[in-house]
């Protein structure tokens, strides 16, 4: 899988969210450069796990739907001696 790409604006918004979180929850100030660096780290190291979980959840949902469709087909079959 290639790295997940975000626009500069998206990265900036994520960095600002991290800055706010660290300020309010950890009483830690993080500069803009460091916040962007942290966003890049999270994207490289952690994002694939979240991505894979999303893919797995989507696959499970699709499999459930396919079983429902299969059941629907079975329910409309006509009795036949052949």
mmCIF file of the N, C-alpha and C atoms, coordinates in Angstrom:
data_MODEL
# 
_entry.id   MODEL 
# 
loop_
_atom_site.group_PDB 
_atom_site.id 
_atom_site.type_symbol 
_atom_site.label_atom_id 
_atom_site.label_alt_id 
_atom_site.label_comp_id 
_atom_site.label_asym_id 
_atom_site.label_entity_id 
_atom_site.label_seq_id 
_atom_site.pdbx_PDB_ins_code 
_atom_site.Cartn_x 
_atom_site.Cartn_y 
_atom_site.Cartn_z 
_atom_site.occupancy 
_atom_site.B_iso_or_equiv 
_atom_site.pdbx_formal_charge 
_atom_site.auth_seq_id 
_atom_site.auth_comp_id 
_atom_site.auth_asym_id 
_atom_site.auth_atom_id 
_atom_site.pdbx_PDB_model_num 
ATOM 1   N N  . UNK A 1 1  ? 0.838   -1.165  0.000   1.00 0.00 ? 1  UNK A N  1 
ATOM 2   C CA . UNK A 1 1  ? 0.000   0.000   0.000   1.00 0.00 ? 1  UNK A CA 1 
ATOM 3   C C  . UNK A 1 1  ? 0.886   1.232   0.000   1.00 0.00 ? 1  UNK A C  1 
ATOM 4   N N  . UNK A 1 2  ? 0.561   2.166   -0.848  1.00 0.00 ? 2  UNK A N  1 
ATOM 5   C CA . UNK A 1 2  ? 1.312   3.411   -0.858  1.00 0.00 ? 2  UNK A CA 1 
ATOM 6   C C  . UNK A 1 2  ? 0.841   4.290   0.297   1.00 0.00 ? 2  UNK A C  1 
ATOM 7   N N  . UNK A 1 3  ? 1.652   5.265   0.631   1.00 0.00 ? 3  UNK A N  1 
ATOM 8   C CA . UNK A 1 3  ? 1.319   6.154   1.740   1.00 0.00 ? 3  UNK A CA 1 
ATOM 9   C C  . UNK A 1 3  ? 0.021   6.895   1.455   1.00 0.00 ? 3  UNK A C  1 
ATOM 10  N N  . UNK A 1 4  ? -0.773  7.068   2.481   1.00 0.00 ? 4  UNK A N  1 
ATOM 11  C CA . UNK A 1 4  ? -2.023  7.807   2.352   1.00 0.00 ? 4  UNK A CA 1 
ATOM 12  C C  . UNK A 1 4  ? -1.674  9.276   2.167   1.00 0.00 ? 4  UNK A C  1 
ATOM 13  N N  . UNK A 1 5  ? -2.233  9.891   1.144   1.00 0.00 ? 5  UNK A N  1 
ATOM 14  C CA . UNK A 1 5  ? -1.896  11.275  0.831   1.00 0.00 ? 5  UNK A CA 1 
ATOM 15  C C  . UNK A 1 5  ? -3.011  12.213  1.266   1.00 0.00 ? 5  UNK A C  1 
ATOM 16  N N  . UNK A 1 6  ? -2.616  13.318  1.857   1.00 0.00 ? 6  UNK A N  1 
ATOM 17  C CA . UNK A 1 6  ? -3.537  14.370  2.262   1.00 0.00 ? 6  UNK A CA 1 
ATOM 18  C C  . UNK A 1 6  ? -3.076  15.679  1.643   1.00 0.00 ? 6  UNK A C  1 
ATOM 19  N N  . UNK A 1 7  ? -4.016  16.578  1.420   1.00 0.00 ? 7  UNK A N  1 
ATOM 20  C CA . UNK A 1 7  ? -3.661  17.901  0.912   1.00 0.00 ? 7  UNK A CA 1 
ATOM 21  C C  . UNK A 1 7  ? -2.962  18.677  2.029   1.00 0.00 ? 7  UNK A C  1 
ATOM 22  N N  . UNK A 1 8  ? -2.297  19.753  1.631   1.00 0.00 ? 8  UNK A N  1 
ATOM 23  C CA . UNK A 1 8  ? -1.632  20.602  2.620   1.00 0.00 ? 8  UNK A CA 1 
ATOM 24  C C  . UNK A 1 8  ? -2.653  21.140  3.623   1.00 0.00 ? 8  UNK A C  1 
ATOM 25  N N  . UNK A 1 9  ? -3.826  21.506  3.130   1.00 0.00 ? 9  UNK A N  1 
ATOM 26  C CA . UNK A 1 9  ? -4.863  22.038  4.005   1.00 0.00 ? 9  UNK A CA 1 
ATOM 27  C C  . UNK A 1 9  ? -5.331  20.991  5.018   1.00 0.00 ? 9  UNK A C  1 
ATOM 28  N N  . UNK A 1 10 ? -5.465  19.747  4.570   1.00 0.00 ? 10 UNK A N  1 
ATOM 29  C CA . UNK A 1 10 ? -5.873  18.676  5.478   1.00 0.00 ? 10 UNK A CA 1 
ATOM 30  C C  . UNK A 1 10 ? -4.807  18.444  6.549   1.00 0.00 ? 10 UNK A C  1 
ATOM 31  N N  . UNK A 1 11 ? -3.541  18.403  6.117   1.00 0.00 ? 11 UNK A N  1 
ATOM 32  C CA . UNK A 1 11 ? -2.448  18.214  7.074   1.00 0.00 ? 11 UNK A CA 1 
ATOM 33  C C  . UNK A 1 11 ? -2.399  19.365  8.073   1.00 0.00 ? 11 UNK A C  1 
ATOM 34  N N  . UNK A 1 12 ? -2.614  20.566  7.580   1.00 0.00 ? 12 UNK A N  1 
ATOM 35  C CA . UNK A 1 12 ? -2.600  21.740  8.449   1.00 0.00 ? 12 UNK A CA 1 
ATOM 36  C C  . UNK A 1 12 ? -3.713  21.635  9.495   1.00 0.00 ? 12 UNK A C  1 
ATOM 37  N N  . UNK A 1 13 ? -4.902  21.232  9.062   1.00 0.00 ? 13 UNK A N  1 
ATOM 38  C CA . UNK A 1 13 ? -6.024  21.079  9.991   1.00 0.00 ? 13 UNK A CA 1 
ATOM 39  C C  . UNK A 1 13 ? -5.733  19.990  11.027  1.00 0.00 ? 13 UNK A C  1 
ATOM 40  N N  . UNK A 1 14 ? -5.118  18.895  10.595  1.00 0.00 ? 14 UNK A N  1 
ATOM 41  C CA . UNK A 1 14 ? -4.759  17.826  11.526  1.00 0.00 ? 14 UNK A CA 1 
ATOM 42  C C  . UNK A 1 14 ? -3.724  18.315  12.532  1.00 0.00 ? 14 UNK A C  1 
ATOM 43  N N  . UNK A 1 15 ? -2.736  19.061  12.041  1.00 0.00 ? 15 UNK A N  1 
ATOM 44  C CA . UNK A 1 15 ? -1.696  19.600  12.921  1.00 0.00 ? 15 UNK A CA 1 
ATOM 45  C C  . UNK A 1 15 ? -2.311  20.530  13.961  1.00 0.00 ? 15 UNK A C  1 
ATOM 46  N N  . UNK A 1 16 ? -3.234  21.365  13.531  1.00 0.00 ? 16 UNK A N  1 
ATOM 47  C CA . UNK A 1 16 ? -3.896  22.280  14.468  1.00 0.00 ? 16 UNK A CA 1 
ATOM 48  C C  . UNK A 1 16 ? -4.712  21.510  15.499  1.00 0.00 ? 16 UNK A C  1 
ATOM 49  N N  . UNK A 1 17 ? -5.358  20.434  15.072  1.00 0.00 ? 17 UNK A N  1 
ATOM 50  C CA . UNK A 1 17 ? -6.120  19.599  16.010  1.00 0.00 ? 17 UNK A CA 1 
ATOM 51  C C  . UNK A 1 17 ? -5.187  18.963  17.040  1.00 0.00 ? 17 UNK A C  1 
ATOM 52  N N  . UNK A 1 18 ? -4.030  18.494  16.589  1.00 0.00 ? 18 UNK A N  1 
ATOM 53  C CA . UNK A 1 18 ? -3.050  17.925  17.517  1.00 0.00 ? 18 UNK A CA 1 
ATOM 54  C C  . UNK A 1 18 ? -2.551  18.979  18.496  1.00 0.00 ? 18 UNK A C  1 
ATOM 55  N N  . UNK A 1 19 ? -2.291  20.175  17.990  1.00 0.00 ? 19 UNK A N  1 
ATOM 56  C CA . UNK A 1 19 ? -1.832  21.253  18.864  1.00 0.00 ? 19 UNK A CA 1 
ATOM 57  C C  . UNK A 1 19 ? -2.876  21.556  19.944  1.00 0.00 ? 19 UNK A C  1 
ATOM 58  N N  . UNK A 1 20 ? -4.141  21.654  19.543  1.00 0.00 ? 20 UNK A N  1 
ATOM 59  C CA . UNK A 1 20 ? -5.210  21.928  20.509  1.00 0.00 ? 20 UNK A CA 1 
ATOM 60  C C  . UNK A 1 20 ? -5.326  20.802  21.537  1.00 0.00 ? 20 UNK A C  1 
ATOM 61  N N  . UNK A 1 21 ? -5.257  19.557  21.055  1.00 0.00 ? 21 UNK A N  1 
ATOM 62  C CA . UNK A 1 21 ? -5.356  18.410  21.953  1.00 0.00 ? 21 UNK A CA 1 
ATOM 63  C C  . UNK A 1 21 ? -4.222  18.408  22.969  1.00 0.00 ? 21 UNK A C  1 
ATOM 64  N N  . UNK A 1 22 ? -3.003  18.551  22.489  1.00 0.00 ? 22 UNK A N  1 
ATOM 65  C CA . UNK A 1 22 ? -1.859  18.517  23.396  1.00 0.00 ? 22 UNK A CA 1 
ATOM 66  C C  . UNK A 1 22 ? -1.887  19.675  24.386  1.00 0.00 ? 22 UNK A C  1 
ATOM 67  N N  . UNK A 1 23 ? -2.355  20.821  23.920  1.00 0.00 ? 23 UNK A N  1 
ATOM 68  C CA . UNK A 1 23 ? -2.460  21.989  24.807  1.00 0.00 ? 23 UNK A CA 1 
ATOM 69  C C  . UNK A 1 23 ? -3.496  21.744  25.906  1.00 0.00 ? 23 UNK A C  1 
ATOM 70  N N  . UNK A 1 24 ? -4.673  21.249  25.530  1.00 0.00 ? 24 UNK A N  1 
ATOM 71  C CA . UNK A 1 24 ? -5.752  21.103  26.513  1.00 0.00 ? 24 UNK A CA 1 
ATOM 72  C C  . UNK A 1 24 ? -5.609  19.859  27.384  1.00 0.00 ? 24 UNK A C  1 
ATOM 73  N N  . UNK A 1 25 ? -5.122  18.770  26.825  1.00 0.00 ? 25 UNK A N  1 
ATOM 74  C CA . UNK A 1 25 ? -5.077  17.510  27.567  1.00 0.00 ? 25 UNK A CA 1 
ATOM 75  C C  . UNK A 1 25 ? -3.737  17.234  28.240  1.00 0.00 ? 25 UNK A C  1 
ATOM 76  N N  . UNK A 1 26 ? -2.666  17.761  27.667  1.00 0.00 ? 26 UNK A N  1 
ATOM 77  C CA . UNK A 1 26 ? -1.327  17.450  28.187  1.00 0.00 ? 26 UNK A CA 1 
ATOM 78  C C  . UNK A 1 26 ? -0.575  18.687  28.660  1.00 0.00 ? 26 UNK A C  1 
ATOM 79  N N  . UNK A 1 27 ? -1.221  19.843  28.545  1.00 0.00 ? 27 UNK A N  1 
ATOM 80  C CA . UNK A 1 27 ? -0.581  21.110  28.906  1.00 0.00 ? 27 UNK A CA 1 
ATOM 81  C C  . UNK A 1 27 ? 0.784   21.242  28.220  1.00 0.00 ? 27 UNK A C  1 
ATOM 82  N N  . UNK A 1 28 ? 0.807   20.867  26.937  1.00 0.00 ? 28 UNK A N  1 
ATOM 83  C CA . UNK A 1 28 ? 2.032   20.900  26.149  1.00 0.00 ? 28 UNK A CA 1 
ATOM 84  C C  . UNK A 1 28 ? 1.804   21.721  24.893  1.00 0.00 ? 28 UNK A C  1 
ATOM 85  N N  . UNK A 1 29 ? 2.699   22.668  24.671  1.00 0.00 ? 29 UNK A N  1 
ATOM 86  C CA . UNK A 1 29 ? 2.618   23.460  23.449  1.00 0.00 ? 29 UNK A CA 1 
ATOM 87  C C  . UNK A 1 29 ? 3.489   22.815  22.381  1.00 0.00 ? 29 UNK A C  1 
ATOM 88  N N  . UNK A 1 30 ? 2.947   22.746  21.185  1.00 0.00 ? 30 UNK A N  1 
ATOM 89  C CA . UNK A 1 30 ? 3.660   22.157  20.057  1.00 0.00 ? 30 UNK A CA 1 
ATOM 90  C C  . UNK A 1 30 ? 3.633   23.167  18.925  1.00 0.00 ? 30 UNK A C  1 
ATOM 91  N N  . UNK A 1 31 ? 4.795   23.480  18.399  1.00 0.00 ? 31 UNK A N  1 
ATOM 92  C CA . UNK A 1 31 ? 4.866   24.436  17.303  1.00 0.00 ? 31 UNK A CA 1 
ATOM 93  C C  . UNK A 1 31 ? 4.300   23.857  16.019  1.00 0.00 ? 31 UNK A C  1 
ATOM 94  N N  . UNK A 1 32 ? 4.075   24.732  15.049  1.00 0.00 ? 32 UNK A N  1 
ATOM 95  C CA . UNK A 1 32 ? 3.478   24.322  13.779  1.00 0.00 ? 32 UNK A CA 1 
ATOM 96  C C  . UNK A 1 32 ? 4.337   23.282  13.063  1.00 0.00 ? 32 UNK A C  1 
ATOM 97  N N  . UNK A 1 33 ? 5.645   23.509  12.995  1.00 0.00 ? 33 UNK A N  1 
ATOM 98  C CA . UNK A 1 33 ? 6.537   22.569  12.316  1.00 0.00 ? 33 UNK A CA 1 
ATOM 99  C C  . UNK A 1 33 ? 6.499   21.206  12.997  1.00 0.00 ? 33 UNK A C  1 
ATOM 100 N N  . UNK A 1 34 ? 6.603   21.206  14.325  1.00 0.00 ? 34 UNK A N  1 
ATOM 101 C CA . UNK A 1 34 ? 6.586   19.937  15.059  1.00 0.00 ? 34 UNK A CA 1 
ATOM 102 C C  . UNK A 1 34 ? 5.245   19.224  14.919  1.00 0.00 ? 34 UNK A C  1 
ATOM 103 N N  . UNK A 1 35 ? 4.169   19.987  14.896  1.00 0.00 ? 35 UNK A N  1 
ATOM 104 C CA . UNK A 1 35 ? 2.843   19.385  14.735  1.00 0.00 ? 35 UNK A CA 1 
ATOM 105 C C  . UNK A 1 35 ? 2.714   18.735  13.357  1.00 0.00 ? 35 UNK A C  1 
ATOM 106 N N  . UNK A 1 36 ? 3.203   19.411  12.326  1.00 0.00 ? 36 UNK A N  1 
ATOM 107 C CA . UNK A 1 36 ? 3.173   18.822  10.979  1.00 0.00 ? 36 UNK A CA 1 
ATOM 108 C C  . UNK A 1 36 ? 4.058   17.582  10.915  1.00 0.00 ? 36 UNK A C  1 
ATOM 109 N N  . UNK A 1 37 ? 5.198   17.622  11.583  1.00 0.00 ? 37 UNK A N  1 
ATOM 110 C CA . UNK A 1 37 ? 6.096   16.467  11.644  1.00 0.00 ? 37 UNK A CA 1 
ATOM 111 C C  . UNK A 1 37 ? 5.388   15.292  12.317  1.00 0.00 ? 37 UNK A C  1 
ATOM 112 N N  . UNK A 1 38 ? 4.644   15.577  13.389  1.00 0.00 ? 38 UNK A N  1 
ATOM 113 C CA . UNK A 1 38 ? 3.890   14.534  14.086  1.00 0.00 ? 38 UNK A CA 1 
ATOM 114 C C  . UNK A 1 38 ? 2.781   13.966  13.200  1.00 0.00 ? 38 UNK A C  1 
ATOM 115 N N  . UNK A 1 39 ? 2.110   14.822  12.444  1.00 0.00 ? 39 UNK A N  1 
ATOM 116 C CA . UNK A 1 39 ? 1.085   14.356  11.499  1.00 0.00 ? 39 UNK A CA 1 
ATOM 117 C C  . UNK A 1 39 ? 1.714   13.400  10.488  1.00 0.00 ? 39 UNK A C  1 
ATOM 118 N N  . UNK A 1 40 ? 2.873   13.759  9.956   1.00 0.00 ? 40 UNK A N  1 
ATOM 119 C CA . UNK A 1 40 ? 3.552   12.887  8.992   1.00 0.00 ? 40 UNK A CA 1 
ATOM 120 C C  . UNK A 1 40 ? 3.925   11.550  9.626   1.00 0.00 ? 40 UNK A C  1 
ATOM 121 N N  . UNK A 1 41 ? 4.399   11.584  10.873  1.00 0.00 ? 41 UNK A N  1 
ATOM 122 C CA . UNK A 1 41 ? 4.747   10.348  11.575  1.00 0.00 ? 41 UNK A CA 1 
ATOM 123 C C  . UNK A 1 41 ? 3.514   9.456   11.750  1.00 0.00 ? 41 UNK A C  1 
ATOM 124 N N  . UNK A 1 42 ? 2.430   10.055  12.220  1.00 0.00 ? 42 UNK A N  1 
ATOM 125 C CA . UNK A 1 42 ? 1.195   9.289   12.424  1.00 0.00 ? 42 UNK A CA 1 
ATOM 126 C C  . UNK A 1 42 ? 0.719   8.701   11.105  1.00 0.00 ? 42 UNK A C  1 
ATOM 127 N N  . UNK A 1 43 ? 0.793   9.499   10.047  1.00 0.00 ? 43 UNK A N  1 
ATOM 128 C CA . UNK A 1 43 ? 0.374   9.024   8.727   1.00 0.00 ? 43 UNK A CA 1 
ATOM 129 C C  . UNK A 1 43 ? 1.221   7.839   8.283   1.00 0.00 ? 43 UNK A C  1 
ATOM 130 N N  . UNK A 1 44 ? 2.511   7.915   8.505   1.00 0.00 ? 44 UNK A N  1 
ATOM 131 C CA . UNK A 1 44 ? 3.404   6.849   8.046   1.00 0.00 ? 44 UNK A CA 1 
ATOM 132 C C  . UNK A 1 44 ? 3.302   5.597   8.919   1.00 0.00 ? 44 UNK A C  1 
ATOM 133 N N  . UNK A 1 45 ? 3.253   5.784   10.224  1.00 0.00 ? 45 UNK A N  1 
ATOM 134 C CA . UNK A 1 45 ? 3.351   4.651   11.143  1.00 0.00 ? 45 UNK A CA 1 
ATOM 135 C C  . UNK A 1 45 ? 2.007   4.074   11.590  1.00 0.00 ? 45 UNK A C  1 
ATOM 136 N N  . UNK A 1 46 ? 1.010   4.917   11.779  1.00 0.00 ? 46 UNK A N  1 
ATOM 137 C CA . UNK A 1 46 ? -0.250  4.449   12.359  1.00 0.00 ? 46 UNK A CA 1 
ATOM 138 C C  . UNK A 1 46 ? -1.404  4.362   11.372  1.00 0.00 ? 46 UNK A C  1 
ATOM 139 N N  . UNK A 1 47 ? -1.415  5.246   10.395  1.00 0.00 ? 47 UNK A N  1 
ATOM 140 C CA . UNK A 1 47 ? -2.537  5.285   9.450   1.00 0.00 ? 47 UNK A CA 1 
ATOM 141 C C  . UNK A 1 47 ? -2.794  3.943   8.761   1.00 0.00 ? 47 UNK A C  1 
ATOM 142 N N  . UNK A 1 48 ? -1.744  3.182   8.384   1.00 0.00 ? 48 UNK A N  1 
ATOM 143 C CA . UNK A 1 48 ? -2.030  1.900   7.736   1.00 0.00 ? 48 UNK A CA 1 
ATOM 144 C C  . UNK A 1 48 ? -2.886  0.963   8.595   1.00 0.00 ? 48 UNK A C  1 
ATOM 145 N N  . UNK A 1 49 ? -2.706  0.993   9.905   1.00 0.00 ? 49 UNK A N  1 
ATOM 146 C CA . UNK A 1 49 ? -3.519  0.136   10.778  1.00 0.00 ? 49 UNK A CA 1 
ATOM 147 C C  . UNK A 1 49 ? -4.981  0.566   10.742  1.00 0.00 ? 49 UNK A C  1 
ATOM 148 N N  . UNK A 1 50 ? -5.226  1.883   10.778  1.00 0.00 ? 50 UNK A N  1 
ATOM 149 C CA . UNK A 1 50 ? -6.601  2.383   10.698  1.00 0.00 ? 50 UNK A CA 1 
ATOM 150 C C  . UNK A 1 50 ? -7.202  2.079   9.324   1.00 0.00 ? 50 UNK A C  1 
ATOM 151 N N  . UNK A 1 51 ? -6.404  2.239   8.286   1.00 0.00 ? 51 UNK A N  1 
ATOM 152 C CA . UNK A 1 51 ? -6.851  1.950   6.922   1.00 0.00 ? 51 UNK A CA 1 
ATOM 153 C C  . UNK A 1 51 ? -7.242  0.475   6.805   1.00 0.00 ? 51 UNK A C  1 
ATOM 154 N N  . UNK A 1 52 ? -6.363  -0.404  7.290   1.00 0.00 ? 52 UNK A N  1 
ATOM 155 C CA . UNK A 1 52 ? -6.630  -1.843  7.208   1.00 0.00 ? 52 UNK A CA 1 
ATOM 156 C C  . UNK A 1 52 ? -7.879  -2.225  7.991   1.00 0.00 ? 52 UNK A C  1 
ATOM 157 N N  . UNK A 1 53 ? -8.096  -1.589  9.138   1.00 0.00 ? 53 UNK A N  1 
ATOM 158 C CA . UNK A 1 53 ? -9.309  -1.857  9.917   1.00 0.00 ? 53 UNK A CA 1 
ATOM 159 C C  . UNK A 1 53 ? -10.542 -1.434  9.132   1.00 0.00 ? 53 UNK A C  1 
ATOM 160 N N  . UNK A 1 54 ? -10.466 -0.301  8.455   1.00 0.00 ? 54 UNK A N  1 
ATOM 161 C CA . UNK A 1 54 ? -11.581 0.155   7.624   1.00 0.00 ? 54 UNK A CA 1 
ATOM 162 C C  . UNK A 1 54 ? -11.864 -0.805  6.483   1.00 0.00 ? 54 UNK A C  1 
ATOM 163 N N  . UNK A 1 55 ? -10.798 -1.288  5.842   1.00 0.00 ? 55 UNK A N  1 
ATOM 164 C CA . UNK A 1 55 ? -10.960 -2.256  4.754   1.00 0.00 ? 55 UNK A CA 1 
ATOM 165 C C  . UNK A 1 55 ? -11.590 -3.538  5.289   1.00 0.00 ? 55 UNK A C  1 
ATOM 166 N N  . UNK A 1 56 ? -11.119 -3.998  6.435   1.00 0.00 ? 56 UNK A N  1 
ATOM 167 C CA . UNK A 1 56 ? -11.659 -5.218  7.035   1.00 0.00 ? 56 UNK A CA 1 
ATOM 168 C C  . UNK A 1 56 ? -13.135 -5.056  7.396   1.00 0.00 ? 56 UNK A C  1 
ATOM 169 N N  . UNK A 1 57 ? -13.487 -3.915  7.964   1.00 0.00 ? 57 UNK A N  1 
ATOM 170 C CA . UNK A 1 57 ? -14.890 -3.661  8.309   1.00 0.00 ? 57 UNK A CA 1 
ATOM 171 C C  . UNK A 1 57 ? -15.766 -3.600  7.061   1.00 0.00 ? 57 UNK A C  1 
ATOM 172 N N  . UNK A 1 58 ? -15.261 -2.959  6.013   1.00 0.00 ? 58 UNK A N  1 
ATOM 173 C CA . UNK A 1 58 ? -16.020 -2.872  4.759   1.00 0.00 ? 58 UNK A CA 1 
ATOM 174 C C  . UNK A 1 58 ? -16.206 -4.262  4.155   1.00 0.00 ? 58 UNK A C  1 
ATOM 175 N N  . UNK A 1 59 ? -15.156 -5.077  4.210   1.00 0.00 ? 59 UNK A N  1 
ATOM 176 C CA . UNK A 1 59 ? -15.232 -6.443  3.686   1.00 0.00 ? 59 UNK A CA 1 
ATOM 177 C C  . UNK A 1 59 ? -16.277 -7.249  4.454   1.00 0.00 ? 59 UNK A C  1 
ATOM 178 N N  . UNK A 1 60 ? -16.277 -7.130  5.771   1.00 0.00 ? 60 UNK A N  1 
ATOM 179 C CA . UNK A 1 60 ? -17.257 -7.849  6.594   1.00 0.00 ? 60 UNK A CA 1 
ATOM 180 C C  . UNK A 1 60 ? -18.677 -7.399  6.277   1.00 0.00 ? 60 UNK A C  1 
ATOM 181 N N  . UNK A 1 61 ? -18.865 -6.098  6.117   1.00 0.00 ? 61 UNK A N  1 
ATOM 182 C CA . UNK A 1 61 ? -20.195 -5.578  5.786   1.00 0.00 ? 61 UNK A CA 1 
ATOM 183 C C  . UNK A 1 61 ? -20.653 -6.103  4.431   1.00 0.00 ? 61 UNK A C  1 
ATOM 184 N N  . UNK A 1 62 ? -19.752 -6.127  3.462   1.00 0.00 ? 62 UNK A N  1 
ATOM 185 C CA . UNK A 1 62 ? -20.090 -6.629  2.131   1.00 0.00 ? 62 UNK A CA 1 
ATOM 186 C C  . UNK A 1 62 ? -20.417 -8.118  2.181   1.00 0.00 ? 62 UNK A C  1 
ATOM 187 N N  . UNK A 1 63 ? -19.646 -8.878  2.962   1.00 0.00 ? 63 UNK A N  1 
ATOM 188 C CA . UNK A 1 63 ? -19.918 -10.312 3.082   1.00 0.00 ? 63 UNK A CA 1 
ATOM 189 C C  . UNK A 1 63 ? -21.300 -10.556 3.693   1.00 0.00 ? 63 UNK A C  1 
ATOM 190 N N  . UNK A 1 64 ? -21.679 -9.754  4.709   1.00 0.00 ? 64 UNK A N  1 
ATOM 191 C CA . UNK A 1 64 ? -23.017 -9.895  5.299   1.00 0.00 ? 64 UNK A CA 1 
ATOM 192 C C  . UNK A 1 64 ? -24.091 -9.591  4.269   1.00 0.00 ? 64 UNK A C  1 
ATOM 193 N N  . UNK A 1 65 ? -23.883 -8.554  3.478   1.00 0.00 ? 65 UNK A N  1 
ATOM 194 C CA . UNK A 1 65 ? -24.862 -8.201  2.438   1.00 0.00 ? 65 UNK A CA 1 
ATOM 195 C C  . UNK A 1 65 ? -24.975 -9.310  1.402   1.00 0.00 ? 65 UNK A C  1 
ATOM 196 N N  . UNK A 1 66 ? -23.846 -9.894  1.021   1.00 0.00 ? 66 UNK A N  1 
ATOM 197 C CA . UNK A 1 66 ? -23.872 -10.977 0.036   1.00 0.00 ? 66 UNK A CA 1 
ATOM 198 C C  . UNK A 1 66 ? -24.639 -12.180 0.581   1.00 0.00 ? 66 UNK A C  1 
ATOM 199 N N  . UNK A 1 67 ? -24.492 -12.476 1.871   1.00 0.00 ? 67 UNK A N  1 
ATOM 200 C CA . UNK A 1 67 ? -25.264 -13.568 2.468   1.00 0.00 ? 67 UNK A CA 1 
ATOM 201 C C  . UNK A 1 67 ? -26.752 -13.247 2.454   1.00 0.00 ? 67 UNK A C  1 
ATOM 202 N N  . UNK A 1 68 ? -27.091 -11.993 2.733   1.00 0.00 ? 68 UNK A N  1 
ATOM 203 C CA . UNK A 1 68 ? -28.499 -11.582 2.676   1.00 0.00 ? 68 UNK A CA 1 
ATOM 204 C C  . UNK A 1 68 ? -29.055 -11.745 1.266   1.00 0.00 ? 68 UNK A C  1 
ATOM 205 N N  . UNK A 1 69 ? -28.280 -11.358 0.274   1.00 0.00 ? 69 UNK A N  1 
ATOM 206 C CA . UNK A 1 69 ? -28.714 -11.488 -1.125  1.00 0.00 ? 69 UNK A CA 1 
ATOM 207 C C  . UNK A 1 69 ? -28.890 -12.959 -1.478  1.00 0.00 ? 69 UNK A C  1 
ATOM 208 N N  . UNK A 1 70 ? -27.953 -13.785 -1.031  1.00 0.00 ? 70 UNK A N  1 
ATOM 209 C CA . UNK A 1 70 ? -28.059 -15.222 -1.290  1.00 0.00 ? 70 UNK A CA 1 
ATOM 210 C C  . UNK A 1 70 ? -29.334 -15.785 -0.657  1.00 0.00 ? 70 UNK A C  1 
ATOM 211 N N  . UNK A 1 71 ? -29.621 -15.361 0.562   1.00 0.00 ? 71 UNK A N  1 
ATOM 212 C CA . UNK A 1 71 ? -30.860 -15.801 1.223   1.00 0.00 ? 71 UNK A CA 1 
ATOM 213 C C  . UNK A 1 71 ? -32.087 -15.325 0.456   1.00 0.00 ? 71 UNK A C  1 
ATOM 214 N N  . UNK A 1 72 ? -32.046 -14.102 -0.058  1.00 0.00 ? 72 UNK A N  1 
ATOM 215 C CA . UNK A 1 72 ? -33.167 -13.570 -0.841  1.00 0.00 ? 72 UNK A CA 1 
ATOM 216 C C  . UNK A 1 72 ? -33.402 -14.411 -2.091  1.00 0.00 ? 72 UNK A C  1 
ATOM 217 N N  . UNK A 1 73 ? -32.333 -14.792 -2.777  1.00 0.00 ? 73 UNK A N  1 
ATOM 218 C CA . UNK A 1 73 ? -32.484 -15.638 -3.962  1.00 0.00 ? 73 UNK A CA 1 
ATOM 219 C C  . UNK A 1 73 ? -33.080 -16.988 -3.589  1.00 0.00 ? 73 UNK A C  1 
ATOM 220 N N  . UNK A 1 74 ? -32.598 -17.556 -2.502  1.00 0.00 ? 74 UNK A N  1 
ATOM 221 C CA . UNK A 1 74 ? -33.112 -18.846 -2.068  1.00 0.00 ? 74 UNK A CA 1 
ATOM 222 C C  . UNK A 1 74 ? -34.605 -18.755 -1.755  1.00 0.00 ? 74 UNK A C  1 
ATOM 223 N N  . UNK A 1 75 ? -35.031 -17.656 -1.156  1.00 0.00 ? 75 UNK A N  1 
ATOM 224 C CA . UNK A 1 75 ? -36.435 -17.516 -0.753  1.00 0.00 ? 75 UNK A CA 1 
ATOM 225 C C  . UNK A 1 75 ? -37.382 -17.362 -1.940  1.00 0.00 ? 75 UNK A C  1 
ATOM 226 N N  . UNK A 1 76 ? -36.882 -16.960 -3.102  1.00 0.00 ? 76 UNK A N  1 
ATOM 227 C CA . UNK A 1 76 ? -37.777 -16.795 -4.258  1.00 0.00 ? 76 UNK A CA 1 
ATOM 228 C C  . UNK A 1 76 ? -37.727 -17.980 -5.217  1.00 0.00 ? 76 UNK A C  1 
ATOM 229 N N  . UNK A 1 77 ? -36.919 -18.988 -4.874  1.00 0.00 ? 77 UNK A N  1 
ATOM 230 C CA . UNK A 1 77 ? -36.886 -20.170 -5.728  1.00 0.00 ? 77 UNK A CA 1 
ATOM 231 C C  . UNK A 1 77 ? -38.239 -20.872 -5.680  1.00 0.00 ? 77 UNK A C  1 
ATOM 232 N N  . UNK A 1 78 ? -38.621 -21.455 -6.789  1.00 0.00 ? 78 UNK A N  1 
ATOM 233 C CA . UNK A 1 78 ? -39.873 -22.213 -6.901  1.00 0.00 ? 78 UNK A CA 1 
ATOM 234 C C  . UNK A 1 78 ? -39.579 -23.687 -6.655  1.00 0.00 ? 78 UNK A C  1 
ATOM 235 N N  . UNK A 1 79 ? -40.548 -24.361 -6.076  1.00 0.00 ? 79 UNK A N  1 
ATOM 236 C CA . UNK A 1 79 ? -40.416 -25.802 -5.916  1.00 0.00 ? 79 UNK A CA 1 
ATOM 237 C C  . UNK A 1 79 ? -40.412 -26.451 -7.295  1.00 0.00 ? 79 UNK A C  1 
ATOM 238 N N  . UNK A 1 80 ? -39.567 -27.427 -7.436  1.00 0.00 ? 80 UNK A N  1 
ATOM 239 C CA . UNK A 1 80 ? -39.480 -28.129 -8.715  1.00 0.00 ? 80 UNK A CA 1 
ATOM 240 C C  . UNK A 1 80 ? -39.059 -29.562 -8.447  1.00 0.00 ? 80 UNK A C  1 
ATOM 241 N N  . UNK A 1 81 ? -39.610 -30.459 -9.238  1.00 0.00 ? 81 UNK A N  1 
ATOM 242 C CA . UNK A 1 81 ? -39.171 -31.843 -9.091  1.00 0.00 ? 81 UNK A CA 1 
ATOM 243 C C  . UNK A 1 81 ? -37.909 -32.101 -9.883  1.00 0.00 ? 81 UNK A C  1 
ATOM 244 N N  . UNK A 1 82 ? -37.423 -31.124 -10.601 1.00 0.00 ? 82 UNK A N  1 
ATOM 245 C CA . UNK A 1 82 ? -36.222 -31.327 -11.421 1.00 0.00 ? 82 UNK A CA 1 
ATOM 246 C C  . UNK A 1 82 ? -35.035 -30.634 -10.848 1.00 0.00 ? 82 UNK A C  1 
# 
